[in-house]
């Protein structure tokens, strides 16, 4: 089914099929169970692929699985600052459960840009993995797939804002990296695409908060920092997954 509906997911699953943790993530007792478990499996195996030491040097450079024929490699990060610094910019409780894990936890909150991008990459493969199989999904193991993608885009945009406002030297460093600018733009557009494609299945693939988070992601201050960082204009109409 992935071959027909999502070849990039098929390629990632094949690439990671021999990972020793693969069987811990999947339910092979039924096809429905297998389909449901693929959100976690593909999400976690994206981490395994992206963070493999042959591709990633923590806080120095990152890799990202984009699709079966495109991967971002040796993307410079220049360290960064703890992602918990974005918390003051979150004025609502829409992402509170994930904020508690990724921003308020003492260890997770200390992760820098590497952690922000790694979670977004994984969310952007976990969501399509169940969107394309939605007729088999009951929602148990995939009920936050849309929220994960929307929230991790939120984190990335807020991270860029804090970098610009509070860490100007770091902002200048990362803004001068074409590979990083391209990765940020690509992941922003991919998030828009898959949140749109999964929207009809809100309820079993995510809560209504995912769309509310998405609305805040498109606030003028977030779009402004994205466009300044990437040097590209993004569309705000129904073609949000395209550049202007």
C-alpha positions in Angstrom: 0.0 0.0 0.0 2.9 2.4 0.7 4.3 1.6 -2.7 1.1 2.8 -4.3 0.2 5.6 -1.9 3.4 6.8 -0.3 6.6 5.5 -2.0 8.8 7.6 0.3 7.4 5.8 3.3 8.0 2.4 1.7 11.6 3.4 1.0 12.1 4.5 4.6 10.5 1.3 6.0 12.8 -0.8 3.7 15.8 1.3 4.7 15.1 0.7 8.4 13.6 -2.8 8.3 16.7 -4.4 9.8 16.9 -2.0 12.7 16.9 -4.1 15.9 14.1 -1.9 17.4 11.7 -2.2 14.5 9.7 -5.1 15.9 9.2 -3.2 19.2 7.2 -0.5 17.3 4.9 -2.6 15.2 1.9 -4.8 15.8 1.9 -7.7 13.4 -1.2 -9.5 14.8 -3.5 -7.9 12.2 -3.4 -5.6 9.2 -5.4 -2.9 11.0 -3.1 -3.2 14.0 0.0 -3.0 11.8 -1.4 0.1 10.0 -2.2 1.8 13.3 1.3 1.1 14.7 3.1 2.6 11.7 2.7 6.1 13.1 5.0 5.3 16.0 7.2 2.9 13.9 7.9 5.4 11.1 8.3 8.3 13.6 10.8 6.4 15.7 12.7 4.9 12.7 13.0 8.4 11.3 14.9 9.3 14.4 17.0 6.2 14.0 17.8 7.2 10.4 18.3 10.9 11.0 20.4 10.4 14.1 22.6 7.6 12.9 26.2 8.6 13.8 27.3 8.1 10.2 25.0 11.0 9.3 24.6 13.2 12.4 27.0 14.8 14.8 24.8 16.1 17.7 24.5 19.9 17.7 27.1 20.1 14.9 25.2 18.9 11.8 22.0 17.0 11.2 20.5 14.7 8.5 16.8 14.5 7.5 14.8 12.0 5.5 12.8 14.1 3.1 11.6 11.3 0.7 12.7 8.2 -1.0 15.0 10.1 -3.4 15.9 13.1 -1.3 17.7 13.4 2.0 19.2 16.5 3.6 22.8 15.6 4.7 25.4 17.4 6.7 23.1 20.4 7.5 25.1 22.7 9.8 23.5 23.6 13.2 26.2 25.6 15.1 24.9 24.4 18.4 22.2 26.8 19.5 20.4 27.5 22.7 18.0 25.4 24.9 14.6 25.0 23.3 12.9 25.7 26.6 13.6 29.4 25.9 10.7 29.4 23.5 8.2 28.7 26.3 7.4 32.4 27.1 6.1 32.8 23.5 3.5 30.1 24.0 0.5 31.9 25.4 -2.1 29.1 25.1 -2.5 25.6 26.3 -3.0 24.0 22.8 0.3 22.1 22.9 0.6 21.8 26.7 1.0 18.0 26.8 3.9 18.2 24.4 5.3 21.3 26.0 5.6 19.4 29.3 7.7 16.7 27.5 9.8 18.7 25.1 10.2 22.1 26.8 9.6 21.8 30.5 11.4 18.5 31.1 14.9 19.3 32.4 16.7 17.1 29.9 14.5 17.5 26.9 14.2 21.3 27.5 18.0 21.6 27.2 18.1 20.2 23.7 18.9 22.8 21.1 18.1 23.2 17.4 19.1 19.5 16.8 16.2 18.4 19.0 13.7 20.8 17.4 14.5 19.6 13.9 14.7 15.9 14.8 11.2 15.9 16.3 9.8 17.9 13.3 11.4 15.4 10.9 9.9 12.5 12.7 6.5 14.1 12.9 6.6 14.7 9.2 6.9 11.0 8.4 4.6 9.8 11.2 1.7 11.8 9.9 1.7 10.7 6.3 2.3 7.1 7.4 -1.2 7.0 8.8 -2.9 9.6 6.5 -2.4 7.3 3.5 -3.9 4.3 5.4 -6.6 6.3 7.1 -9.4 3.8 6.3 -7.7 1.3 8.5 -6.9 3.7 11.4 -9.2 3.7 14.5 -7.2 6.4 16.2 -5.8 4.6 19.2 -2.1 4.7 18.1 -2.4 7.7 15.8 -4.7 10.1 17.6 -2.1 12.8 18.0 -0.4 12.5 14.6 -1.6 15.9 13.4 -0.9 17.6 16.7 2.7 16.3 16.6 3.3 17.8 13.2 1.6 21.2 14.0 3.3 21.5 17.4 6.8 20.8 16.1 6.4 23.4 13.4 5.3 25.8 16.2 8.5 25.0 18.0 10.7 25.6 14.9 9.1 29.0 14.1 9.3 30.1 17.8 12.9 28.9 17.9 13.8 31.1 14.9 12.1 34.1 16.6 14.0 33.7 19.8 17.2 33.2 17.8 16.7 36.5 16.0 15.6 38.5 19.1 17.7 37.0 21.9 20.7 35.4 20.1 21.7 37.7 17.2 25.1 36.1 16.8 23.6 32.7 16.5 20.9 34.0 14.2 23.5 35.4 11.9 25.4 32.0 11.8 22.4 29.9 10.9 21.0 32.4 8.5 24.2 32.1 6.5 23.7 28.3 6.0 21.9 27.6 2.7 21.4 23.9 3.6 19.7 24.8 6.8 17.5 27.5 5.2 16.5 25.0 2.5 15.6 22.3 5.2 13.5 24.8 7.2 11.6 25.8 4.1 11.1 22.3 2.9 9.8 21.1 6.3 7.5 24.0 6.6 5.9 23.3 3.2 5.7 19.6 3.9 3.9 20.2 7.2 1.4 22.4 5.4 0.8 19.7 2.8 0.2 16.8 5.2 -1.9 18.8 7.7 -4.1 19.7 4.7 -4.3 16.1 3.5 -5.0 14.7 6.9 -7.6 17.4 7.9 -10.6 15.3 6.8 -9.6 12.6 9.4 -9.4 14.9 12.4 -10.6 12.9 15.3 -8.7 9.7 14.6 -5.5 11.3 13.4 -5.5 14.3 15.7 -7.5 16.7 17.8 -9.1 20.0 16.7 -6.3 21.7 18.5 -4.0 20.8 15.6 -5.8 23.3 13.4 -5.8 25.9 16.1 -2.0 25.5 16.5 -1.7 25.7 12.7 -3.6 29.0 12.8 -1.1 30.4 15.3 1.8 29.1 13.1 0.5 31.4 10.4 0.5 34.5 12.6 2.2 37.4 10.8 5.2 37.4 13.2 5.8 33.7 12.5 5.5 34.0 8.7 7.8 37.1 8.8 10.6 35.3 10.6 10.3 32.3 8.3 10.5 34.4 5.2 13.4 36.4 6.6 15.3 33.3 7.5 14.6 31.4 4.2 14.7 34.3 1.9 11.5 33.0 0.2 7.8 34.1 0.2 5.3 31.4 1.2 1.7 31.3 0.1 -1.1 31.9 2.6 -4.0 30.8 0.5 -5.2 27.3 -0.2 -1.8 26.5 -1.7 0.0 26.8 1.6 2.4 24.0 0.7 3.9 26.1 -2.2 6.2 29.1 -2.3 4.8 32.3 -3.7 
